[in-house]
Amino acid sequence: MFAGKRIAILGGAGFIGHHLALELVRLGADVSVIDSLQVNNLIAIAAGRDHAGNRDLYSRILTERLDLLREADVHLTIQDLRDYHAVSRILDDVAPEAIVHAAAVAHAGQSNKDPHTTFDHSLRTLENALDYARADKRVEHFVYLSSSMVYGDFLTPAVDEEHPLNSIGIYGALKVAGEKIVVAYDQVFGLQYTIVRPSALYGPRCISRRVSQLFIEDALAGESLRIQGDGSERLDFTYVDDLVQGLVLVLDHPDSRGETFNLTYGESRSISELAGIVEQHFPGTEIEHVQRDKLMPVRGTLSVEKARKQLGYAPANPLEVGIEKYVAWYRELVPAAPIG
């Protein structure tokens, strides 16, 4: 179904992008990745701008990403995606039939601390990609990676794609803006798109410091797990392989065009449950409670019924299964690169 299909992934050396690239190559696609390596990636880590405390560990994780892309013969071009003309020249050579836009600052807390950089690496890169795509008729499909953060505080325990977009903070606001711009390019230029909303992603080779990653790294280091608030807050934790499966369906299925999909596990779990599962793998780990970030929306389950019905989406990794895989990967990695 993907044999020879030309797909460009912008920001494709990131967490989601490199996993997607590897799976698409496995399915026979001709995948090209364009990435600056500046945002939560190797250049930022090497320069000491990000995650200085875990610099050695994260450098090794990021090097592993690049090694896997090279071994899979993924075409990787290191290029700042804010440079419209340079990116356009690269895409002219690639001649993609589909573009996946995964370039962004992927952490809400960091976005609130540095809104200028977040705008620059999220909306400006998106504008460049969209403007290229609408002008090149070889591009048949544009996929935008949004976020569950667009919903803000969930008004119901489970939300579908029609839930109001009441984002909180810089990150969510820019994702809402991105979605609106993507839809506008369809309205004005007829650019076929799909918008994807993931939630609470986790899995191997992530350095975005989401809660599941932090819990495992802290447990490996013998530190306590710090829960914001009382632990009752719920997130729809999604193992990266399930999201990738959904993205493959989006890229392959004609019914994905002009649509927005929640692509999550489809069942929320509390932060306390996550901590308990991690503690099972690291007996004796202590748990402490700290003040909750008031800019984090109150979330829960994202309904994936639309994706199930229209695409055949079938997530296969409940939290217990995903965390077991994630811990196993860390245990193989950490002896060669100690935490801290």
C-alpha positions in Angstrom: 0.0 0.0 0.0 3.0 2.3 0.5 5.4 0.8 -2.0 7.4 3.7 -3.6 5.1 6.4 -2.1 7.1 9.6 -1.4 6.5 11.0 2.0 8.2 13.9 3.6 8.2 14.2 7.4 9.1 17.7 8.7 10.5 17.5 12.1 11.0 13.8 11.4 14.0 13.3 13.6 11.8 14.0 16.6 10.1 11.5 18.9 6.9 10.9 16.8 8.6 11.6 13.4 11.4 9.1 13.7 9.1 6.3 14.8 6.7 7.1 11.9 9.6 7.2 9.4 10.9 3.8 10.5 7.4 2.2 10.2 6.7 3.8 6.8 10.0 2.5 5.4 9.2 -0.9 6.7 6.0 -0.7 4.7 7.9 0.2 1.5 7.5 4.0 1.4 10.2 6.4 0.2 10.6 8.5 3.3 12.5 11.8 3.5 13.1 13.6 6.8 13.9 17.3 7.2 14.8 18.5 10.6 17.0 21.2 12.1 18.0 19.1 15.1 17.7 22.4 17.1 14.4 21.8 19.0 14.6 19.3 21.8 17.2 17.5 19.8 20.9 16.8 19.3 22.1 20.3 18.6 20.2 21.8 21.6 21.5 19.1 23.9 25.1 19.4 22.6 25.0 23.2 23.2 23.7 22.7 26.7 20.4 24.6 26.1 18.1 21.7 27.0 18.1 19.0 29.8 21.6 19.7 31.0 21.2 17.3 34.0 20.7 14.3 31.7 22.9 15.5 28.9 24.8 12.2 28.4 21.7 10.0 28.5 19.7 12.2 26.1 22.6 12.5 23.7 22.8 8.8 23.5 19.0 8.5 23.0 19.1 11.1 20.2 22.1 9.4 18.5 20.2 6.2 18.6 17.3 7.9 16.7 19.7 9.1 14.0 21.4 5.7 13.8 18.1 3.9 13.3 17.1 6.4 10.5 20.4 5.9 8.8 20.2 2.1 9.0 16.7 2.2 7.5 18.0 4.3 4.6 15.7 7.3 5.5 16.8 10.4 3.6 17.7 12.9 6.3 18.4 16.5 5.5 19.5 18.8 8.4 17.8 22.2 7.7 16.1 24.9 9.7 12.5 24.7 8.7 12.0 28.4 9.3 13.9 29.1 6.0 11.2 28.9 3.4 13.4 29.0 0.3 15.8 26.4 1.5 13.0 24.0 2.6 11.2 24.6 -0.7 14.3 23.6 -2.7 14.7 20.4 -0.6 11.0 19.5 -1.1 11.3 20.2 -4.8 13.9 17.5 -5.0 11.9 15.1 -2.8 8.6 15.7 -4.7 6.5 14.3 -1.9 3.0 13.0 -2.4 2.3 13.5 1.3 3.8 15.8 3.9 3.6 15.1 7.6 4.1 18.2 9.7 5.6 17.1 13.1 7.9 20.1 13.6 7.1 22.0 16.9 8.1 22.7 20.4 6.5 19.7 22.0 6.3 20.7 25.7 3.6 22.9 27.2 5.8 24.1 30.1 8.6 25.1 27.8 6.2 26.9 25.5 4.9 29.1 28.3 8.5 30.0 29.3 9.6 30.8 25.8 6.6 31.8 23.6 8.7 33.4 20.9 10.7 30.3 20.1 7.6 28.2 20.3 5.8 30.4 17.8 8.9 30.4 15.5 9.4 26.7 15.5 5.7 25.8 15.4 3.6 28.2 13.4 6.3 29.7 11.2 7.5 26.2 10.1 3.8 25.2 9.5 3.3 28.3 7.4 6.3 27.4 5.2 5.2 23.8 4.8 1.6 24.8 3.9 2.6 27.4 1.4 4.9 24.9 -0.3 2.2 22.3 -0.3 -0.5 24.4 -1.8 1.7 25.5 -4.7 3.0 22.1 -5.6 0.3 19.9 -7.1 2.3 16.8 -6.5 1.4 17.1 -2.8 -1.9 15.1 -2.4 -2.2 15.1 1.4 -1.0 17.2 4.3 -1.1 15.7 7.8 -0.8 18.1 10.8 0.2 16.8 14.3 -1.9 18.8 16.8 -2.6 17.9 20.4 -5.2 17.1 23.0 -4.2 20.4 24.6 -6.5 22.2 22.1 -9.5 21.1 24.2 -8.4 22.9 27.4 -10.3 21.7 30.4 -12.4 18.7 29.4 -16.1 19.5 29.9 -17.0 15.8 30.0 -15.1 12.7 31.2 -14.6 11.7 27.5 -14.3 14.1 24.6 -14.8 13.6 20.9 -13.5 15.7 18.0 -16.5 18.1 18.3 -15.6 19.2 21.9 -15.1 23.0 22.1 -11.5 24.2 21.7 -10.8 26.1 24.9 -7.0 25.9 25.1 -5.0 27.1 28.1 -1.5 28.6 27.8 0.8 29.2 24.8 1.2 25.6 23.6 -2.5 24.8 23.3 -3.2 28.2 21.7 -0.6 27.7 19.0 -2.0 24.2 18.3 -5.5 25.7 17.9 -4.1 28.3 15.6 -2.2 25.7 13.6 -5.4 23.7 13.1 -7.3 26.8 11.9 -4.6 27.7 9.4 -4.5 24.1 8.0 -8.3 24.2 7.5 -8.0 27.7 5.9 -5.5 26.4 3.3 -8.1 23.8 2.3 -10.8 26.4 2.1 -8.8 28.8 0.0 -6.5 26.5 -2.0 -8.2 23.0 -1.8 -5.3 21.5 0.1 -6.3 18.1 1.3 -5.5 17.7 5.0 -5.9 15.6 8.1 -5.5 16.9 11.6 -4.4 14.4 14.3 -4.7 15.0 18.1 -2.5 12.7 20.2 -2.4 12.7 24.0 0.2 11.9 26.8 2.6 10.1 24.5 5.3 7.8 25.8 7.7 5.2 24.5 11.3 4.6 23.6 13.6 7.4 22.6 11.5 10.3 24.0 13.3 13.2 25.7 10.3 15.6 26.0 10.2 14.9 29.7 6.5 14.0 29.9 5.3 12.5 33.1 5.8 8.8 32.2 9.4 9.4 31.1 10.2 11.4 34.3 8.7 8.7 36.5 10.8 6.0 35.0 14.0 8.0 35.0 13.5 9.1 38.6 12.8 5.5 39.6 16.0 4.3 37.9 17.9 7.0 39.7 16.4 5.9 43.1 14.5 9.1 43.4 10.9 9.6 44.4 8.1 10.1 41.9 6.8 13.6 42.1 3.0 13.8 41.4 1.5 17.2 40.8 -1.6 17.6 42.9 -3.4 14.6 44.6 -2.8 12.1 41.8 -6.5 11.8 40.8 -5.9 13.7 37.6 -6.4 11.5 34.5 -4.6 11.4 31.2 -5.2 9.3 28.1 -1.7 7.8 28.0 -0.8 6.6 24.5 2.1 4.3 23.6 3.9 5.7 20.5 3.3 2.5 18.5 -0.5 3.1 18.7 -0.2 6.6 17.4 2.1 5.5 14.5 -0.4 2.8 13.6 -3.1 5.5 13.5 -0.9 7.8 11.3 -0.3 5.0 8.9 -4.0 4.5 8.5 -4.5 8.3 8.1 -1.9 8.3 5.3 -3.4 5.3 3.6 -7.1 5.8 3.9 -9.1 8.1 1.6 -11.7 8.7 4.3 -9.1 10.6 6.4 -9.1 13.6 4.1 -10.6 16.7 5.4 -11.0 15.2 8.9 -9.7 15.6 12.4 -9.0 12.5 14.6 -8.2 11.8 18.2 -5.5 9.1 18.0 -4.9 8.0 21.6 -5.4 4.8 23.5 -9.0 5.9 24.2 -9.1 5.3 28.0 -7.8 7.7 30.6 -5.8 6.6 33.7 -5.0 8.6 36.8 -1.5 9.8 37.6 -1.6 7.8 40.7 -2.3 4.6 38.7 0.7 5.4 36.5 2.9 5.9 39.5 1.7 2.6 40.9 2.5 0.7 37.7 6.0 2.2 37.6 6.5 1.3 41.3 5.7 -2.3 40.5 8.8 -2.3 38.2 10.9 -0.5 40.9 9.7 -1.8 44.3 10.4 0.6 47.1 10.2 3.7 45.0 8.7 6.5 47.1 6.0 8.9 45.9 5.7 12.6 46.9 3.1 15.2 46.0 4.0 18.7 44.7 2.0 21.7 43.7 0.0 21.3 40.4 0.8 23.5 37.4 -2.3 25.7 37.1 -1.7 26.1 33.4 -2.2 22.4 32.7 -5.8 21.7 31.7 -7.9 19.1 33.4 -8.2 16.3 30.9 -9.4 12.7 30.7 -10.4 10.2 27.9 -10.3 11.1 24.2 -12.9 9.2 22.3 -11.4 7.3 19.4 -14.6 6.0 18.0 -14.4 8.1 14.9 -11.0 6.7 14.0 -12.2 3.2 14.8 -15.2 3.5 12.5 -13.6 5.5 9.6 -10.1 4.1 9.6 -10.1 0.8 11.5 -7.9 2.2 14.2 -7.3 -0.3 17.0 -4.8 0.8 19.7 -3.2 -2.3 21.3 -1.2 -1.0 24.3 -2.9 -0.3 27.6 -0.8 1.5 30.1 0.4 -1.7 31.9 1.7 -3.1 28.6 3.2 0.1 27.3 5.0 0.9 30.5 6.5 -2.7 30.6 7.9 -2.2 27.1 9.2 1.3 28.0 10.9 0.1 31.2 12.5 -2.8 29.4 14.0 -0.4 26.8 15.3 1.9 29.6 16.9 -1.1 31.4 18.9 -2.0 28.3 19.9 1.6 27.8 20.8 2.9 31.2 23.8 0.7 32.1 25.7 2.3 29.3 24.5 5.8 30.1 23.7 6.3 33.8 20.9 8.7 34.8 21.9 12.1 36.0 
